[in-house]
Amino acid sequence: VGVMGPWTCDPLLARALPEVASRLAVARLNRDPTFNKGYWWDAVVLAEACQTPQAVTGLLNAERYATGLVGPLNPATCGAAGLLATAWNKPLVSWACLGDVNGLDTLVTPMPEPAGVLHTILRFFRWAHVAILSAPQDLWREVGQGLAQDLRARGLPVTVVTAAGTQEDEAHEALRRVQRADGIRVVVMCMHSVLLGGEEQRVLLEKAEDMGMTDGTYVFIPYDALTFPLPYYRVPYPVLANNTKLRLAYDAVLTITMDSPDVTFHEALQQAKEAYEIPAHIDPTQV
C-alpha cells in the first residue's frame, strides 16, 4: 500500500509521522486474521509534491511501488489519480477528494465527505452565505476552490474565496473582503489549525479580533478538523493558554471534528507506545 502525501515539503503534515503510522497499521493488520485474509501487507510512504502540476505528474510513478494507494491529499489531483487507479485496477483510498468523483471505479472514500458534513451543519443553523479563506500553498488553495464549488453545487452562495498568508496585511485584506460582502455569516478556514501550529490561522484570527469580527457576527470554522478526530476533551492547547488575543478570538471558532468516544488520538498513541508498537521517544501530544 502506497501512502501518499506532501510529507517532505509540509512541516505540519510531516508531524503526522506517516512512516510510523503506516508501520503500525500494517503490523496490526498482519496480526489480525479477520482482516488480512491470508495476505501479507506492507506499506511504502510516497512523497506528494506541494505544487499541483508536479503532484499530478508524480502520480505516474506510483504504479510500480504499490498494489493499492492511500491519498493523495491535494484534491486537485484526485481526478487524475482516480483515472490512473481505474486504468491500473488498483484501489485508491482518499478522504481529500472534493466534488463529483463519479466514474472513478476504484476510488474509496473512507469517511463522511467533509463538504457534506459542513453543509449539514450550515443548513441546521440556517447559515447560507459563506466565505472561504485558504492558506496560500497549492494544497490549501485547491481545497478552498474545491470546497467552494461543492457548496455552490449544494445551493449555498459562496461569495468570497481568497487566500491569506502569514502577513498581517494579507489577513486584513482577506477579512475586509468578508466585511464588504453582503450577508456573510460563516468563514471557513482552509489551512492548518492554529491548535496544531498553523501560523496562517493564528494571524487570521488575531486580526479578526483586532477588527471586531469575533463578537458573534461571524462564525469561523476550521476545515482541517473535519478530516481527523481532533482531541477536545480535557486537552490543554498551549497556544491558547499563552496568547490572550487568540484565546478571545477563539470564542468565535466552531470546531467540527470526528468523535473518538472510546479513546482519544493521544491516548491511542500512548497505548501503542507502551505496547512497544511505536518508538519510545515519540511524544503523542506532538504528533
N, C-alpha and C positions, 0 to 999 in steps of 0.2 A: 504494500500500500504506500503510495507516494503522498506525503503530507505537504501541501503547497502553501506558501505564504511569504510575505516580504520580511523574512526573519533577519536578513543581513543588513537591511537598509532602514528598518523602522525600529528604533531602540526600545520603544514600549512593547511592541509585539514580540520582540526578541525575549522579553521577560516572561513570555508565556512558556518558555523552555520547551520548544517543540520536540527536540530530541528526547528529553526526559519523558515528556508526556507520551510520545509515540512508543517508547520502550515499555513504559508502564502499561499502556493499553494492550499491546500485543502479548506481553508476558501474562497478563490476566486472561486474555483471550485463549492463549495456548494451554493454559491450565484448566480451562472450563470446557469439558466435552459437549455440554449442551449448546455451546456457541461455536466451537471450532469445527464441528462436524468432520473431524478426522484430518483437517488441513493444518499445515504449519504456517503460521502467519509471521511476517516480518514487515518492518516499516523503514522507509527512507525519507529523509527530510529534503524537500526540493525548494530551492530559493526562488521566489517570485520577484521579478523586477518591480521597483517602485513606480517607474514610468509606464503608462498603459501600453504604448506601442511595443516596448521591449518585453512586457509581460505577455503580450499576445504571441510574439514570435518565440518566446521561451517555452510555450506550451508544446511546440513541435518536438522538443526533445524528451517530453515526459513519457512517451510511449515505451521507450526502451528500458525505463527504470522501474516500472511498476505495472501490476496487473489491475490495479484499481487506484483511484485518486480521491484524496480529500482536499477540498479547495476548488478553485482559487479564492482569494479574499477580495480581489478587485472585481466588482460586479460588471464592469465594462468588458471583462474578458470571459464572462460566463457563456455568452452565445458561441464564441469560437471554441471554448473548452468543451461545451456540450456537444457541438457538432463533431469535433475530433473524437470525443469519447464514444459517441454513437458510431462513427465510422470504424473505430478500433474495437467496438463492442466491449468497452470497459466501463464499469460503474464509476460515476462521478458524484461524490457526496459533497454538497456545498450548501452552507447556510447563508452565503453572502449574495446569492443571485436575487435580483430585483426584476419586477415586471413580468412580461409574458415569456415563459420558458416552454411553451407547448412545442411538441415535435422533437424534444431532446429525450430520446427514448431511455437512455441510461442514467439520466440525472435523478438523483435522490435528494430531497430536501429533508433534513433530519430533525427539524424543529418548526414550530409555527413561524410563518413568514413575518418578519419584523414589521413590514409595512401594513400587513393585515391586522396585527395586534395594535399598532398605533392608530389605525383607522377606527377600530372598535372603541378605543379609549376616547378619541376625539368625538365620535358620534354619541357616546354615552353622556359626555359633558356638554354636548351641543357646541363644540368649538369647531368652527368651519374654516376660518381664514388662518392660513399657516404661512410662516416664513421659515426658510431653511438656510442656516448658516453653516458652512463647512470649513474645515481646515484647508490650507492651500495645496496640500500634497495631492497628487493624482488620485490616490486611493479614495480620499475623502471627498474630493470633487465629484468623482464618479458616483459615490454613494449618494451625495446630495442631489445630483441630477437624476439618478435613477429613482430615488425616493419621491422627488417632485413629480416625475412622470407617472409613477404608480399611484400616488394620492390623487392626482388630477384625473386619472382614469377611473378612480372610485368616486369622482364627483366633488372633490374638495378643491376650493380655489387656493392655489399656492401662488401668492403674488410676489414674493421676494425669494430669490435663490442667489446667494452670493457667498464669497469666501472671506475669511478673516484670519489673519495670521497672529504672530506674537507681538506685533507692534500695536501700541495703544491707538494710533491714528487709524489703523485698519479696522480695529474693533469698533471705534467710534463711528466711522463711515458706514460700516455694515448696520450698526444699530440705528443710525439716523435714517437709513433706508427703511428699516422696520417702522420707525415712528412716522415717517412720511406716508407710508402705505395706509390704505383705508381699512380699518376694522380688524387688523391682525390681533389675534388673541394668544397664539401659540408660536414659540420659536423652537424649532428642532435643531439641536446642535450635533452636526455630523463631524465629530472629532473625538480624540481620546478624552475620556473622562478626567476631570481635574483630580478626582479621588485616586486615580492611578498614576498621576503625574503629568496629565495633559496640559501643556503650557498655554495653548490657544484658548482652551476653555476657561482657564483661570483669568487670563487677560480679558476675555469677553464678559465674564460675569462681574468682575471688578468694575469694568467700565459701565456695565448696565446698572450697577449700584450707584456709581457716580452720576448717572443720567436719570436717576429716579425711576428706573424701569422695573425694579424688583419689589414694588409696593403692592403687588397683586394685579396690576394692569396687564402684565404678560406672564405666561407660564413657560418656563424653559425646560425642555425635555431632552436629556442626553440619548442619542441614538444608540451608542455602542452598548449600553447596558441591556438593550433588548436582546442581544446576541449571546449573553452568558449570564450565569447566576451571580450577580454582584452581592457579596456578603453584606447584610444590612442589620442583622440583629445583634445588638451589643458589640458592635465593631467600632473601635475608635479609628478615625482617619486623621492623622497628624496634620494634614494640610488645612483642615478646617479648624483644628484646635489652635493653630499657630497664626491664623490670619483672620482678624476680626471682620474686615471688609468682605472677604469671601464668605465667611460664615453668615453674615447678614444677607448677602446676595443669595446664598443657597436656600434661603426660605422660599424663594420663587421657583426652585427647581423641583419638578415632579419626575421621580425616577421610576421607570417601569422596567422590571427585570424578571428573569426566571426565578421561580421559587425552588429551593432545595431543602425540603422540610426535614429530612432525616439527618443530614449532615451538611455543614457549610463547606464551601470550597477550601477554606483554610484548614478546617478540621479534617477533611478528606486527605489533604496533602500531609498533614501531621501524622495521621494514621499510617499512610504509606511510608512515611519516613521512619516511624517506629517499627514498622514491619520489614525494614531494610529493603523496600522496593524501590526507593529513590535515594540519591546520595544524602549523607547525613548533614552536609554543610548547607543544604537548601533551607532558607527561611520562608515558610509558607506565606507570610504576610507580604513578602517582597515579590511574589510571583504574580 
